[in-house]
Amino acid sequence: MTKAVKLLAILLFVGVLALPSVAKADSFSVFVGYADNLRPSGFFPTPWLGGAGVVSQTPTGQTLDTGAVRIDNTGATPITITNFTVTLNGGGGPTFAIWSSLTINPGQIGIFTQTGFANFDSSDSGIFGGLPPAALAPTVPGNNAIGGCSSTAAVLAADPGDAALCASHAPLISFMENGTLISMTDTGQIVNTGGWDFVNNGAFNEDGNESINWNLIGSQATRGGSVPEPSSLLLLGSGLVGLFGFSRRKFAL
């Protein structure tokens, strides 16, 4: 090997060492649900407060009528959540900002829900009021058990006027995660129970309870929940979550 070739090889090696290193994004997944223990229901979100590995600012034992947001730390380092807010109606309000900072250790689940009775009663401020329009009723053929703005894509497509109204009124969720702003849209409209007061679901022969199990944020809504298998969580929390309403990347130089 000539001196020139050796020198070039050394320079290339040093150049590689000098390249910026890329740090892995913090791994976490976000879900939305609704918790009501005023009446019996088979759709109450689980896991919940008091469960193994669950952390929250909300004491157990409360009477619940409340939206809920869940953050799973699927990474290897703690994440601290600050400035957590939920704004309904596409940013038009009301806005809920009732939470303090919360640290979620690896493997733990953080739940943001009411801190006192009904102070996050997010089902009462939807665009449709007490009942959804007939075209978006839960019982429309092919629809889910929620209806309204949470209806299936096919049902919404058949009612473009209300679908456009729904799209402009989806709940917005934002927070700082280890100092980085995260913003996302609850496109399945779980936190606002489809944009109507879901306590009236008895009109459609349901249980009269507002509970909706955890749905992965940005997924098509189902009352029974859409939590992925554990093997999927790391993938969802490592950057591809942008498909579900937000992305998270950090680069260390």
N, C-alpha and C positions, 0 to 999 in steps of 0.2 A: 504494500500500500504506500503510495507516495505521500510526502509531507502535506501536500495540498489537500488530498483526500482525507487524511487524518484530521487536519484542521477543520475541514468542512463537517466531518462527523462530530467533532467536539462541539462546534458551534450549534449544530442541530440539536444535540443532546441538551446543551445549556438552554437553548431556546424553548424546548419542550418543558423543562423545569420551570421556566419563567412564565409560562402561560397561566392565565387566571384559572383558579380552581373553581369548580361548580359545587355549591352546597346543595344537598337534597332539600326539597321543600318539606316543611312540616306536614306530617300526614294526619289528616282528620277528615271526617265525613259529617255531613249536616242533614238532619231530618226534621220534619215538622209534624205536629199532631194536635189533638185537642183532648182535654181531660175533663170529664164530668162524672162525679161520683154521687150526684143527687138522686139518680135513678139507676137501676141495674142496666148493664150493657155488656155485650160480648166484644166490644171494640175499644175498650179502655187501653191507652198506650202502655206497652210493656217492652223493656224494663221501665221502672218508675222510681220515684223517690223512695229511699230506704232499701233499694236493691243493691246487690253486690257491685261494688265499684262505681256507684252513682254518687256524684257530688252536685250540690245545688245550694242556693241561698234560701230555698223554700223549706220550712220545717215540714216533717211528715205529720199526718193527722189532720190536715186542713180539709174543710169542705171545698170542693174544687168545681169551678166553672170557668175554664181558662184555656187559652191557646198555650202551645208549648213548642219549644225548639230544643233539639238535642244535638250535642256535638260530641262525637266519639274521637278520642285521641288514639289513633292507630299507629303512632310513631314511637320513637324511642326516647324522646325528651319531653319535658313538661311544656304545655302551652298555657298562656295566660290570656284570658278574654277580658277586654275592657270596653267601655263605651257601647254596650250592647243596646240596640234599639230595633223596634219593629214599627213600621209605618204602614197603615192600611191605605187602600184606595189609590194605589199607584203613586204614593207620596203626598196625596191630598189630606191624609190624616183620618182618624187620630193617630198620634205617635205615642208609643209606650217606651219609656226610658227609666224603668224602675229598678234596674239591676246594678249592683256593684261588681267589682272585678272578681273573676273566678279562675283559679288555677286547676287545670285538668291534667293529672299525671298520666304517663303512658299506660294504656289499657283501661283508663277510666272513661266514664260517660258523664258529661256535664249537661244538666237540664235547666233551661231558663223558662220559668212559668210564673204564675202569680206569686207575689210575695205576701199578699193579704187577700182575703176573699174578694173575688171578682175585679181585682185591679188590673187584670189582663183578660177581661171578658171580650175577646176579639171577635166573637160571633155576632155581636149586636150592631155592627156598624157597616154591614155590607150594602152593596148598591141595590139589592132587590128587597130589602126589608124583611118581612115575615115569611114570604114564600117565594120560590123561584118562578120565572115565567113558565107557562105550560110546556113550551118547547124544550125546556131544560129540566123538567121534573126528573127525580131519581128513577121513576117508573117508566120513562120513555124506553121503548125497546132498544136494547143495545147499550143502555146507560149503566152507570155504576150505582151504588147505594147512597151517593151524596147529591149528585145533580148540581144545578146552578152552574157557577163558573168552574166547578170541579168536574163537570161532565166529561165524557170521553171525547176524543178528537172528532170522531164521526158525528156525534150528536151536536157538538159545537159547530161543525162545518155546515150542518143543515139549518143553522140559525145564525147567519153571518152578522146580523146587526147586534144581537146580544153577545156574540163571540168577540166582536171588536170592543164592545163596552167592557167585557170581562178582561180582555188583554190589557186595557189601559188602567185597570183598577186592581191589579195583583198586589199582594203585600210585599213590601220591601224590607229586607233584614240586613243590618250592617253591624260590624263590630271591629275592634282592633284585636288582631291575633299576634301576640308577641311583638306589638308595635306596628304591625302592617295592617292597613285598612282592607277589610273584606266586605264586599257588597254582593248581594244576591237577591233573586226574585223568586218568591214562592209561586211559580207558574201553575202548580196544581191547586193553588188556593185552598190549602188545608187550614192554615191558621185562621182564616176568616170563614171557615166552613162553607165554602162555595159561594160566598157573597149573600147568603140569606141566613135568617135566624134558625139554626138547625134544631133548636128545641121543638120546632113545629113539624119534625119529620114524622110524627105520628099520623099526620094527614095522609101519608103514603104507606100506612100500615107498618111503620118501623117502630123502634122502641121508645121514642120520645126522649132519648138521651143524646147529647151532642158529641159523645166520644168518637174520635177517629184515631186509629192506631198509627204508629210512625210511618210516614212516607218519606222516601229519599227526596230531598228538595229538588224540584225541577222535573220529577217523574210524573207520569200520568197518575192521577189520584185514585186510590182505592180505600174504602173504609176499613178494610182489614189490614192495611199497611203494605208497604213495598220495601221492607228492609232486606238488603242483599245478604247472601251468605258471607260468613267471615272472610273467606278467601278472596272476596271481591273488594273488601273494605280498603285494603292498602292501595289498590289500584285507583279506587275512586278518590282517595284522599291525597294522592301524590301528583296532582296536576291535571289529570283527565276530568276532574270534577268540573272543569270549565264547561263541559257538555251539559251540566245540570245547573248552570246559572252563575258560576264564578270560577275564577282560576287563582292559583296561589303559587308563586315562584319567588325564590330568593337566590341571589348570586353573591358570592363572597369573592372579593378580589385579593 
